[in-house]
Amino acid sequence: MRILITGAAGFLGSHLSDRLLKDGHEVIGMDNFITGSPDNIAHLAGNENFSFFRRDVSNYIFVPGKVDAILHFASPASPNPLSKSGYFNLPIQTMKAGALGTHNCLGLARVQNARFLLASTSEIYGDPEVHPQTEDYAGNVDPVGTRAVYDEAKRFAESLTMAYHRFHNVNTSIVRIFNTYGPRMDLEDGRALPNLLKQALLGQPLTVYGDGAQTRSFCYVDDLVDGIVSLLYSDEHMPVNIGNPIEMTILQFAEAINRITGNKAGITYVDARSARDPQRRQPDITRAHEILKWEPKVDLEEGIRRTIPFFKEKLGTV
Amino acid sequence: MRILITGAAGFLGSHLSDRLLKDGHEVIGMDNFITGSPDNIAHLAGNENFSFFRRDVSNYIFVPGKVDAILHFASPASPNPLSKSGYFNLPIQTMKAGALGTHNCLGLARVQNARFLLASTSEIYGDPEVHPQTEDYAGNVDPVGTRAVYDEAKRFAESLTMAYHRFHNVNTSIVRIFNTYGPRMDLEDGRALPNLLKQALLGQPLTVYGDGAQTRSFCYVDDLVDGIVSLLYSDEHMPVNIGNPIEMTILQFAEAINRITGNKAGITYVDARSARDPQRRQPDITRAHEILKWEPKVDLEEGIRRTIPFFKEKLGTV
């Protein structure tokens, strides 16, 4: 297939590019680098099956020739309010990527008769009142909350995708991506895993907010990519959760990080911040298992070991 | 003020135009007539303070000269799946009006330093699990449900509005409009009030689905317009519910309609349709009362009496 990936220079987009090239496809990458990095695709520069357009997909999309599939991964995704590339600091661009970008992709998918895959997110469930989250849970998102710029952009993108499927019969699919980690992730992403792994690799005590009883589920990027590619190759149209359902407390996680990295600096407890992050989010992956025969395979220890070299390089601690 | 109203040829947009002209403002109407009607603004043709542009606000907005306020009312709004102008049959246009249309309006409000007022809706609460609905209720909307094209478009529009307020300091406001009726409403709107009033005026028995215990709250259009104009003149930025909190069962309502119209044909009970409509929705108007000193004044009997002549004219039963 000839596959367009928007956000191809991002964490997930670049791994997807690698995987789809490996599967024998031709990949057209697109990115405007407002959050993605040329570093993430530098290794593809000589690949004759990879081409790249620097472009803001919220403005317009033009790709010469036939396109068989479009994967829309362009969007700021970091919840870190201090990160310049987080969605709190790019609210309008985030909403445009979800609405105008998705609209442009769907228009192209329609005229090209291409399969469309939307990168949605567990954030559409907001601060969930149901655990674990199944795909039919409507979520708990305040549309005028500060976090809504990302959540509502993705909810809108899902609705628009289904509208193109139902009304224009476009061959669409929607993946709801849960917490993912691995090489090429943004170290300033603001989420628990990069924060703690960074501290461990710098030999610092790990900062745990409150009592550390809040939980997280972490999926290694290769597992996530497996799930996404399976969905792309399927004929499923309704949303599918892809993530690792193994839930652990932040405290358990911090202890595991210290053990895996051999960090002896221990843990520092500080007051819980104002509750910006959901206390708990965990995918129900029954649909993914039934429809795609997918389940995650990389355990936390293995995933962290594979991620460490990238972090060390970024931190200059190799 | 010089005020732009998108959707000016619609039910609410045309009443707002009338009211704002009466208040001494200059009104620029805009509409593409996909759901609005030239009939609704025909009486303004000779008014030197009213001008009109036929335009799709999802494409672009250009207005010569200074604009002091922008009211974004353009959107399909009828939930009737059989209506050609309902959002089930205009899903993409509905989502574009909410996303691209709102984006265009906010861009204009930003450069013009104008007050922006978004017409949002009780539909952002979806099928609510909280009664009555306060503005901080996050709602219960399935983003991939068929009804989501309208609900998510408006949720997105709210988030984008708040993003422009918080990030670009645009002077924004959001009204969440509940069930409204009055002259110029769409008789094929598909909701209970026009359906039952039409039957009564044609001397037919009123169709009540199920046992008629499902409830509705109906606001007369003049009350709604009062609330919207008060919000426009205020400096409030957070969403405000405007609607009539008096709740009645569909059965009580049908009996009232038969009494007011003198219809002797009674009531016919039929099996409840598949639950396309929420069973119950009722505004909590505490915020509107506190912030705007607003409350509805027109009771149902008076409102229906004022609405009957328009219905009779449309039905050709004058």
HADDOCK unambig.tbl for C-alpha pairs under 7 A between the chains (distance, minus, plus):
assign (segid A and resid 91 and name CA) (segid B and resid 163 and name CA) 6.15 0.50 0.50
assign (segid A and resid 92 and name CA) (segid B and resid 163 and name CA) 6.61 0.50 0.50
assign (segid A and resid 95 and name CA) (segid B and resid 160 and name CA) 6.91 0.50 0.50
assign (segid A and resid 99 and name CA) (segid B and resid 99 and name CA) 6.48 0.50 0.50
assign (segid A and resid 138 and name CA) (segid B and resid 140 and name CA) 5.79 0.50 0.50
assign (segid A and resid 138 and name CA) (segid B and resid 141 and name CA) 5.51 0.50 0.50
assign (segid A and resid 138 and name CA) (segid B and resid 142 and name CA) 4.59 0.50 0.50
assign (segid A and resid 140 and name CA) (segid B and resid 138 and name CA) 5.77 0.50 0.50
assign (segid A and resid 141 and name CA) (segid B and resid 138 and name CA) 5.51 0.50 0.50
assign (segid A and resid 142 and name CA) (segid B and resid 138 and name CA) 4.61 0.50 0.50
assign (segid A and resid 143 and name CA) (segid B and resid 155 and name CA) 5.65 0.50 0.50
assign (segid A and resid 143 and name CA) (segid B and resid 158 and name CA) 6.37 0.50 0.50
assign (segid A and resid 143 and name CA) (segid B and resid 159 and name CA) 5.41 0.50 0.50
assign (segid A and resid 144 and name CA) (segid B and resid 158 and name CA) 6.26 0.50 0.50
assign (segid A and resid 144 and name CA) (segid B and resid 159 and name CA) 5.19 0.50 0.50
assign (segid A and resid 144 and name CA) (segid B and resid 162 and name CA) 6.18 0.50 0.50
assign (segid A and resid 148 and name CA) (segid B and resid 159 and name CA) 6.08 0.50 0.50
assign (segid A and resid 149 and name CA) (segid B and resid 159 and name CA) 5.82 0.50 0.50
assign (segid A and resid 149 and name CA) (segid B and resid 160 and name CA) 6.87 0.50 0.50
assign (segid A and resid 149 and name CA) (segid B and resid 163 and name CA) 6.99 0.50 0.50
assign (segid A and resid 152 and name CA) (segid B and resid 155 and name CA) 6.81 0.50 0.50
assign (segid A and resid 152 and name CA) (segid B and resid 156 and name CA) 5.46 0.50 0.50
assign (segid A and resid 152 and name CA) (segid B and resid 159 and name CA) 6.84 0.50 0.50
assign (segid A and resid 153 and name CA) (segid B and resid 156 and name CA) 6.39 0.50 0.50
assign (segid A and resid 155 and name CA) (segid B and resid 143 and name CA) 5.66 0.50 0.50
assign (segid A and resid 155 and name CA) (segid B and resid 152 and name CA) 6.81 0.50 0.50
assign (segid A and resid 156 and name CA) (segid B and resid 152 and name CA) 5.46 0.50 0.50
assign (segid A and resid 156 and name CA) (segid B and resid 153 and name CA) 6.40 0.50 0.50
assign (segid A and resid 156 and name CA) (segid B and resid 156 and name CA) 6.30 0.50 0.50
assign (segid A and resid 158 and name CA) (segid B and resid 143 and name CA) 6.38 0.50 0.50
assign (segid A and resid 158 and name CA) (segid B and resid 144 and name CA) 6.27 0.50 0.50
assign (segid A and resid 159 and name CA) (segid B and resid 143 and name CA) 5.40 0.50 0.50
assign (segid A and resid 159 and name CA) (segid B and resid 144 and name CA) 5.19 0.50 0.50
assign (segid A and resid 159 and name CA) (segid B and resid 148 and name CA) 6.09 0.50 0.50
assign (segid A and resid 159 and name CA) (segid B and resid 149 and name CA) 5.83 0.50 0.50
assign (segid A and resid 159 and name CA) (segid B and resid 152 and name CA) 6.85 0.50 0.50
assign (segid A and resid 160 and name CA) (segid B and resid 95 and name CA) 6.90 0.50 0.50
assign (segid A and resid 160 and name CA) (segid B and resid 149 and name CA) 6.88 0.50 0.50
assign (segid A and resid 162 and name CA) (segid B and resid 144 and name CA) 6.19 0.50 0.50
assign (segid A and resid 163 and name CA) (segid B and resid 91 and name CA) 6.15 0.50 0.50
assign (segid A and resid 163 and name CA) (segid B and resid 92 and name CA) 6.60 0.50 0.50
